[in-house]
């Protein structure tokens, strides 16, 4: 069974390698499901790791229906990873009705060649996972990361197992809430790959009497925060 660790830093990536992981998915900001890591982080992890590295290509948090500008950014990030000879790309795009955006996902897959391509957990919002798996096979997608369309992979294990029986080339990789206590269930289900962060918390500082730097106003999964031109115009007129 392939074990992929979702690593959010150089330290996490090195820990995963030392602990025996088969590969990492490199990303930033696990709290929002991950976004594309910085160029500097990708470069340093590439220099220090011997195991394969897959990089998440997700330009922002929130939903998976991207604007043309966001799509261009994604392709630029993929081009950088191809140039750096990273081993794989993790990405995906949905339409506004949560159906697979076949054409633009196809563009990402083709832009990623010869790297392996994983379609990420946007899959868990797709209304027809069975038909979409067939589309993944047509696209040449190597892996699909999924919790079985449930809040955890353990709860979604039945769907993951069923999808695993029909796929020919696209490997079903279970992800979401996998830990030492339940991992054997995924092995017994004959899944070929699992994905987890294995995170613990450290580097603690005392924030008593400090204002929070987190902004709940920007954590709206069904909407995207964008700078408003009229607001900026008013500010400029007010002070210039």
VMD Tcl script that draws the C-alpha trace (Angstrom):
set ca {
  {0.00 0.00 0.00}
  {1.31 3.42 -0.98}
  {1.45 5.93 1.88}
  {1.30 9.60 0.86}
  {1.83 12.25 3.53}
  {0.38 15.72 3.11}
  {3.31 17.91 4.18}
  {2.87 21.62 4.88}
  {6.52 22.57 5.51}
  {10.10 21.46 4.98}
  {10.12 20.00 8.50}
  {6.93 18.01 7.80}
  {8.37 16.71 4.52}
  {11.61 15.60 6.16}
  {9.70 13.95 9.02}
  {7.52 12.04 6.55}
  {10.56 10.78 4.66}
  {12.39 9.74 7.82}
  {9.29 7.90 9.08}
  {9.07 5.79 5.91}
  {6.40 7.49 3.79}
  {6.43 6.55 0.11}
  {5.89 10.11 -1.10}
  {4.55 13.51 -0.04}
  {1.94 15.91 -1.28}
  {3.43 19.34 -0.65}
  {1.02 22.15 0.15}
  {0.43 25.09 2.49}
  {-2.44 25.95 4.85}
  {-3.91 22.59 5.83}
  {-6.66 24.39 7.75}
  {-8.40 25.36 4.49}
  {-7.74 22.08 2.70}
  {-4.39 23.18 1.29}
  {-3.21 25.71 -1.28}
  {-0.20 25.88 -3.61}
  {3.07 26.10 -1.66}
  {5.65 28.81 -2.33}
  {8.38 28.48 -4.93}
  {10.99 28.59 -2.17}
  {9.37 25.74 -0.23}
  {9.07 23.58 -3.36}
  {12.73 24.22 -4.19}
  {14.00 23.38 -0.70}
  {11.92 20.21 -0.42}
  {13.14 19.12 -3.86}
  {16.74 19.64 -2.73}
  {16.35 17.73 0.55}
  {14.04 14.78 -0.22}
  {14.79 11.48 -1.91}
  {11.18 10.24 -2.08}
  {8.71 11.44 -4.75}
  {7.11 14.87 -4.34}
  {3.65 15.78 -5.61}
  {2.68 19.46 -5.43}
  {-0.82 20.80 -4.82}
  {-1.95 23.29 -7.45}
  {-4.80 25.23 -5.86}
  {-4.57 29.02 -6.10}
  {-6.89 29.80 -3.18}
  {-9.14 28.27 -0.56}
  {-12.88 27.86 -1.04}
  {-14.70 26.13 -3.88}
  {-13.21 24.63 -7.05}
  {-14.85 26.74 -9.76}
  {-12.01 28.96 -10.93}
  {-11.92 32.16 -12.96}
  {-9.87 32.43 -16.14}
  {-7.23 34.43 -14.27}
  {-7.01 31.76 -11.56}
  {-6.79 29.08 -14.24}
  {-3.84 30.86 -15.87}
  {-2.09 31.05 -12.50}
  {-2.60 27.30 -12.04}
  {-1.01 26.57 -15.43}
  {1.95 28.82 -14.59}
  {2.47 26.95 -11.31}
  {2.31 23.62 -13.13}
  {4.88 24.81 -15.67}
  {7.21 25.69 -12.80}
  {6.82 22.20 -11.29}
  {7.49 20.55 -14.66}
  {10.63 22.66 -15.07}
  {11.78 21.70 -11.56}
  {11.20 18.00 -12.37}
  {8.73 17.45 -9.55}
  {7.17 13.97 -9.64}
  {3.48 14.80 -9.68}
  {0.71 17.40 -9.66}
  {-2.40 17.41 -7.45}
  {-5.26 19.54 -8.76}
  {-8.71 19.64 -10.34}
  {-11.54 21.93 -11.45}
  {-15.33 21.72 -11.14}
  {-18.11 23.61 -12.86}
  {-20.49 25.73 -10.79}
  {-22.92 22.79 -10.55}
  {-20.06 20.64 -9.13}
  {-19.78 18.48 -12.24}
  {-16.22 17.81 -13.43}
  {-14.91 20.60 -15.66}
  {-13.64 18.07 -18.17}
  {-12.04 20.43 -20.68}
  {-10.07 22.55 -18.22}
  {-9.04 19.53 -16.14}
  {-7.82 18.00 -19.40}
  {-5.72 21.12 -20.00}
  {-4.16 20.76 -16.56}
  {-3.40 17.08 -17.11}
  {-1.79 17.80 -20.47}
  {0.18 20.73 -19.04}
  {1.48 18.41 -16.31}
  {2.94 15.76 -18.61}
  {5.15 13.79 -18.05}
  {4.30 14.19 -14.33}
  {1.68 12.00 -12.65}
  {-1.64 13.73 -11.99}
  {-3.85 13.33 -8.91}
  {-7.39 14.71 -8.89}
  {-7.88 16.02 -5.36}
  {-10.82 15.97 -2.96}
  {-12.94 18.22 -5.15}
  {-14.06 14.75 -6.24}
  {-16.04 14.53 -3.00}
  {-18.41 17.26 -4.23}
  {-19.12 15.59 -7.58}
  {-22.73 14.32 -7.90}
  {-21.92 11.23 -10.02}
  {-18.64 9.67 -8.85}
  {-19.08 6.60 -11.05}
  {-19.28 8.47 -14.35}
  {-16.47 10.78 -13.24}
  {-14.18 7.81 -12.58}
  {-14.71 6.78 -16.20}
  {-13.77 10.30 -17.28}
  {-10.62 10.12 -15.14}
  {-9.63 6.95 -16.95}
  {-10.10 8.72 -20.30}
  {-8.01 11.67 -19.11}
  {-5.14 9.50 -17.94}
  {-5.40 10.64 -14.33}
  {-3.19 8.45 -12.16}
  {-4.84 8.94 -8.73}
  {-8.04 10.29 -7.22}
  {-7.92 11.46 -3.61}
  {-11.23 10.97 -1.83}
  {-12.94 10.48 1.51}
  {-15.69 8.55 -0.25}
  {-17.85 11.72 -0.28}
  {-18.19 11.58 3.50}
  {-16.67 13.64 6.32}
  {-14.00 10.97 6.80}
  {-12.57 8.20 4.65}
  {-13.69 5.65 7.23}
  {-17.31 6.76 6.85}
  {-16.88 6.73 3.06}
  {-15.09 3.38 2.92}
  {-17.94 1.59 1.13}
  {-17.85 3.98 -1.83}
  {-14.04 3.94 -1.90}
  {-14.07 0.14 -1.98}
  {-16.70 0.04 -4.72}
  {-14.82 2.58 -6.86}
  {-11.63 0.60 -6.33}
  {-13.26 -2.45 -7.90}
  {-14.19 -0.71 -11.16}
  {-11.12 1.40 -11.87}
  {-8.52 0.05 -14.28}
  {-5.77 2.69 -14.29}
  {-6.79 5.44 -11.85}
  {-5.81 4.49 -8.30}
  {-8.33 5.31 -5.57}
  {-6.43 6.95 -2.69}
  {-8.30 7.21 0.62}
  {-7.82 10.45 2.54}
  {-9.52 12.14 5.46}
  {-9.17 11.18 9.10}
  {-6.79 8.25 8.60}
  {-4.80 7.42 11.73}
  {-2.93 4.52 13.38}
  {-6.15 3.23 14.96}
  {-8.12 2.81 11.71}
  {-5.50 2.37 8.99}
  {-5.78 -1.43 8.98}
  {-9.39 -1.14 7.78}
  {-8.15 0.46 4.55}
  {-5.58 -2.27 4.06}
  {-8.23 -4.94 4.62}
  {-10.45 -3.20 2.04}
  {-7.63 -3.79 -0.47}
  {-7.16 -0.12 -1.26}
  {-3.83 0.59 -2.93}
  {-3.06 4.01 -1.45}
  {-3.80 6.19 1.57}
  {-3.22 9.88 2.26}
  {-2.83 11.59 5.64}
  {-1.04 14.49 7.30}
  {-0.22 12.80 10.61}
  {-0.03 16.26 12.17}
  {0.75 17.17 15.75}
  {1.15 20.68 17.15}
  {4.22 22.34 18.58}
  {6.20 25.60 18.62}
  {3.60 27.01 21.00}
  {3.58 30.63 22.07}
  {1.32 32.23 24.67}
  {-1.26 34.42 22.92}
  {-3.08 35.61 26.00}
  {-4.29 39.21 25.49}
  {-3.26 39.14 21.81}
  {-5.77 39.93 19.07}
  {-6.47 37.13 16.60}
  {-4.85 37.34 13.16}
  {-7.34 34.82 11.72}
  {-10.17 36.32 9.68}
  {-13.43 34.39 9.70}
  {-14.77 36.96 7.25}
  {-12.58 35.42 4.55}
  {-13.45 31.79 5.31}
  {-16.54 31.53 3.10}
  {-16.27 28.23 1.24}
  {-19.03 29.05 -1.24}
  {-17.66 32.50 -2.13}
  {-14.32 34.02 -3.12}
  {-12.92 37.20 -1.61}
  {-11.71 39.69 -4.24}
  {-10.49 43.27 -3.88}
  {-13.40 45.58 -4.70}
  {-12.45 48.35 -7.16}
  {-15.06 50.84 -5.91}
  {-13.94 50.42 -2.30}
  {-10.34 51.12 -3.30}
  {-11.41 54.10 -5.44}
  {-13.19 55.62 -2.45}
  {-10.13 55.16 -0.26}
  {-7.86 56.69 -2.94}
  {-10.19 59.68 -3.40}
  {-10.36 60.14 0.35}
  {-6.63 60.48 0.94}
  {-4.97 61.58 -2.31}
}
mol new
graphics top color blue
foreach p $ca { graphics top sphere $p radius 0.5 }
foreach p [lrange $ca 0 end-1] q [lrange $ca 1 end] { graphics top cylinder $p $q radius 0.2 }
display resetview
